[in-house]
Amino acid sequence: MIGLGFGDPTGVAQCSAAGCHASAAWTIGWRNPRIHSEDRVKEWAACDEHRDHLRDWLASRDFPVAVAPFGDAAELVL
């Protein structure tokens, strides 16, 4: 399941930002075109506070990136 912290007993999806334990509100879909085919999309979870930071970090590396409300991964189009 996306965004679950290792050993997280609650089963609640957490933000993928380092050290953040907030609940996920967004899914960030991305891929590294140098190593992933177009049908391979990786997903990170993000809270409201870290959504833009995580998206911008991936985009700065020229990775295709899409953001959708958490749970609506079908809306991710790269």
MDAnalysis code that builds the backbone (N, CA, C; Angstrom):
import MDAnalysis as mda
import numpy as np

u = mda.Universe.empty(234, n_residues=78, atom_resindex=np.repeat(np.arange(78), 3), trajectory=True)
u.add_TopologyAttr("name", ["N", "CA", "C"] * 78)
u.add_TopologyAttr("resid", np.arange(1, 79))
u.add_TopologyAttr("resname", ["MET", "ILE", "GLY", "LEU", "GLY", "PHE", "GLY", "ASP", "PRO", "THR", "GLY", "VAL", "ALA", "GLN", "CYS", "SER", "ALA", "ALA", "GLY", "CYS", "HIS", "ALA", "SER", "ALA", "ALA", "TRP", "THR", "ILE", "GLY", "TRP", "ARG", "ASN", "PRO", "ARG", "ILE", "HIS", "SER", "GLU", "ASP", "ARG", "VAL", "LYS", "GLU", "TRP", "ALA", "ALA", "CYS", "ASP", "GLU", "HIS", "ARG", "ASP", "HIS", "LEU", "ARG", "ASP", "TRP", "LEU", "ALA", "SER", "ARG", "ASP", "PHE", "PRO", "VAL", "ALA", "VAL", "ALA", "PRO", "PHE", "GLY", "ASP", "ALA", "ALA", "GLU", "LEU", "VAL", "LEU"])
u.atoms.positions = np.array([
    [0.842, -1.181, 0.000],
    [0.000, 0.000, 0.000],
    [0.887, 1.244, 0.000],
    [0.575, 2.217, -0.776],
    [1.373, 3.429, -0.925],
    [1.502, 4.205, 0.377],
    [2.714, 4.677, 0.623],
    [2.935, 5.619, 1.698],
    [2.918, 5.058, 3.106],
    [2.750, 3.775, 3.273],
    [2.744, 3.231, 4.622],
    [4.160, 3.221, 5.165],
    [4.322, 3.745, 6.355],
    [5.628, 3.706, 6.984],
    [5.953, 2.285, 7.403],
    [7.229, 1.939, 7.382],
    [7.624, 0.605, 7.803],
    [7.247, 0.400, 9.258],
    [6.568, -0.667, 9.531],
    [6.156, -0.976, 10.889],
    [5.041, -0.085, 11.414],
    [4.354, 0.628, 10.536],
    [3.267, 1.506, 10.961],
    [2.090, 0.663, 11.417],
    [1.809, 0.644, 12.708],
    [0.735, -0.211, 13.218],
    [-0.663, 0.294, 12.884],
    [-0.806, 1.570, 12.492],
    [-2.138, 2.125, 12.249],
    [-2.675, 1.773, 10.874],
    [-1.782, 1.493, 9.920],
    [-2.229, 1.197, 8.569],
    [-2.673, 2.441, 7.815],
    [-2.389, 3.635, 8.344],
    [-2.749, 4.892, 7.706],
    [-1.609, 5.306, 6.780],
    [-1.943, 5.712, 5.561],
    [-0.922, 6.161, 4.615],
    [-0.315, 7.461, 5.116],
    [1.017, 7.514, 5.132],
    [1.734, 8.685, 5.604],
    [2.461, 9.370, 4.464],
    [2.731, 10.637, 4.640],
    [3.484, 11.439, 3.693],
    [4.854, 10.808, 3.456],
    [5.322, 10.865, 2.215],
    [6.621, 10.297, 1.850],
    [7.797, 11.222, 2.152],
    [7.536, 12.457, 2.572],
    [8.626, 13.382, 2.910],
    [9.383, 12.845, 4.117],
    [10.684, 12.981, 4.080],
    [11.533, 12.487, 5.162],
    [11.114, 13.086, 6.496],
    [10.875, 12.231, 7.474],
    [10.539, 12.667, 8.821],
    [9.106, 13.110, 9.033],
    [8.312, 13.149, 7.981],
    [6.924, 13.585, 8.126],
    [6.041, 12.386, 8.460],
    [5.182, 12.575, 9.428],
    [4.268, 11.504, 9.839],
    [2.814, 11.887, 9.613],
    [2.590, 12.951, 8.850],
    [1.230, 13.408, 8.574],
    [0.523, 12.435, 7.632],
    [-0.775, 12.416, 7.703],
    [-1.579, 11.572, 6.812],
    [-1.485, 12.075, 5.380],
    [-1.527, 11.149, 4.454],
    [-1.461, 11.497, 3.033],
    [-2.771, 12.125, 2.578],
    [-2.664, 13.202, 1.826],
    [-3.824, 13.853, 1.219],
    [-3.711, 13.819, -0.301],
    [-2.501, 13.539, -0.819],
    [-2.220, 13.592, -2.249],
    [-1.389, 12.393, -2.675],
    [-1.559, 12.001, -3.922],
    [-0.699, 11.002, -4.550],
    [0.093, 11.716, -5.633],
    [1.397, 11.508, -5.612],
    [2.268, 12.075, -6.643],
    [2.775, 10.915, -7.482],
    [2.360, 10.887, -8.735],
    [2.806, 9.856, -9.656],
    [3.988, 10.378, -10.456],
    [4.982, 9.545, -10.663],
    [6.172, 9.972, -11.390],
    [6.879, 8.762, -11.973],
    [7.803, 9.039, -12.880],
    [8.674, 7.983, -13.388],
    [9.971, 8.603, -13.853],
    [11.007, 7.826, -13.808],
    [12.310, 8.226, -14.327],
    [12.394, 7.680, -15.741],
    [12.288, 8.522, -16.765],
    [12.243, 8.023, -18.142],
    [13.529, 7.325, -18.581],
    [14.612, 7.524, -17.856],
    [15.859, 6.837, -18.203],
    [15.825, 5.355, -17.833],
    [14.982, 5.004, -16.856],
    [14.957, 3.603, -16.428],
    [13.567, 2.968, -16.410],
    [12.504, 3.780, -16.489],
    [11.141, 3.241, -16.447],
    [10.469, 3.378, -17.809],
    [9.758, 2.341, -18.206],
    [8.960, 2.432, -19.432],
    [7.765, 3.364, -19.166],
    [7.094, 3.773, -20.234],
    [5.991, 4.731, -20.087],
    [4.827, 4.190, -19.262],
    [4.685, 2.875, -19.175],
    [3.575, 2.318, -18.405],
    [3.933, 2.110, -16.926],
    [5.170, 2.397, -16.548],
    [5.604, 2.238, -15.153],
    [5.486, 3.576, -14.445],
    [4.606, 3.683, -13.472],
    [4.427, 4.907, -12.696],
    [4.659, 4.581, -11.234],
    [5.582, 5.287, -10.628],
    [5.824, 5.139, -9.194],
    [4.939, 6.151, -8.483],
    [4.596, 5.884, -7.246],
    [3.699, 6.763, -6.497],
    [4.291, 7.099, -5.140],
    [4.197, 8.369, -4.808],
    [4.529, 8.840, -3.469],
    [3.265, 9.416, -2.865],
    [3.176, 9.354, -1.548],
    [2.078, 9.983, -0.818],
    [2.576, 11.327, -0.295],
    [1.689, 12.303, -0.207],
    [2.090, 13.621, 0.294],
    [0.981, 14.235, 1.131],
    [1.401, 14.940, 2.171],
    [0.454, 15.739, 2.955],
    [0.322, 17.089, 2.257],
    [-0.591, 17.924, 2.731],
    [-0.776, 19.246, 2.130],
    [0.512, 20.073, 2.179],
    [1.217, 20.005, 3.291],
    [2.419, 20.816, 3.476],
    [3.549, 20.441, 2.512],
    [3.700, 19.161, 2.194],
    [4.835, 18.704, 1.388],
    [4.511, 18.419, -0.078],
    [3.260, 18.551, -0.481],
    [2.872, 18.238, -1.861],
    [3.718, 18.996, -2.881],
    [3.793, 20.300, -2.766],
    [4.528, 21.096, -3.748],
    [6.026, 20.812, -3.703],
    [6.575, 20.659, -2.506],
    [8.004, 20.374, -2.366],
    [8.372, 19.060, -3.062],
    [7.612, 18.001, -2.808],
    [7.903, 16.704, -3.421],
    [7.709, 16.755, -4.938],
    [6.621, 17.381, -5.391],
    [6.385, 17.504, -6.827],
    [7.506, 18.290, -7.497],
    [7.903, 19.407, -6.917],
    [8.952, 20.237, -7.502],
    [10.301, 19.527, -7.513],
    [10.594, 18.759, -6.482],
    [11.851, 18.005, -6.424],
    [11.925, 17.015, -7.582],
    [10.840, 16.303, -7.836],
    [10.811, 15.350, -8.947],
    [10.871, 16.070, -10.296],
    [10.121, 17.140, -10.446],
    [10.090, 17.884, -11.712],
    [11.448, 18.508, -12.019],
    [12.197, 18.906, -10.992],
    [13.511, 19.513, -11.212],
    [14.504, 18.520, -11.809],
    [14.191, 17.246, -11.732],
    [15.028, 16.196, -12.313],
    [14.507, 15.749, -13.678],
    [13.566, 16.530, -14.210],
    [12.962, 16.251, -15.524],
    [12.179, 14.946, -15.554],
    [11.632, 14.553, -14.404],
    [10.760, 13.376, -14.361],
    [9.339, 13.827, -14.686],
    [8.609, 13.075, -15.493],
    [7.185, 13.369, -15.657],
    [6.493, 13.187, -14.301],
    [5.653, 14.155, -13.929],
    [5.015, 14.153, -12.611],
    [3.549, 14.529, -12.764],
    [2.686, 13.887, -11.981],
    [1.270, 14.230, -11.917],
    [0.821, 14.123, -10.460],
    [-0.123, 14.972, -10.072],
    [-0.628, 14.990, -8.697],
    [-2.136, 14.798, -8.725],
    [-2.634, 13.971, -7.820],
    [-4.072, 13.737, -7.696],
    [-4.413, 13.581, -6.216],
    [-5.661, 13.840, -5.852],
    [-6.066, 13.588, -4.470],
    [-5.783, 12.131, -4.106],
    [-5.362, 11.906, -2.867],
    [-5.037, 10.550, -2.434],
    [-6.245, 9.641, -2.621],
    [-6.016, 8.500, -3.213],
    [-7.082, 7.547, -3.477],
    [-7.635, 7.643, -4.888],
    [-7.243, 8.689, -5.628],
    [-7.709, 8.880, -7.005],
    [-6.569, 8.697, -7.997],
    [-5.790, 7.642, -7.818],
    [-4.625, 7.406, -8.668],
    [-5.007, 7.274, -10.145],
    [-6.259, 6.948, -10.442],
    [-6.688, 6.839, -11.840],
    [-6.578, 8.188, -12.549],
    [-6.546, 9.291, -11.776],
    [-6.417, 10.627, -12.347],
    [-4.981, 10.971, -12.713],
    [-4.018, 10.127, -12.333],
    [-2.613, 10.414, -12.625],
    [-2.309, 10.097, -14.081],
    [-1.997, 11.115, -14.829],
    [-1.654, 10.958, -16.244],
    [-0.300, 11.612, -16.444],
    [0.678, 10.818, -16.852],
    [2.021, 11.365, -17.073],
    [2.251, 11.598, -18.540],
])
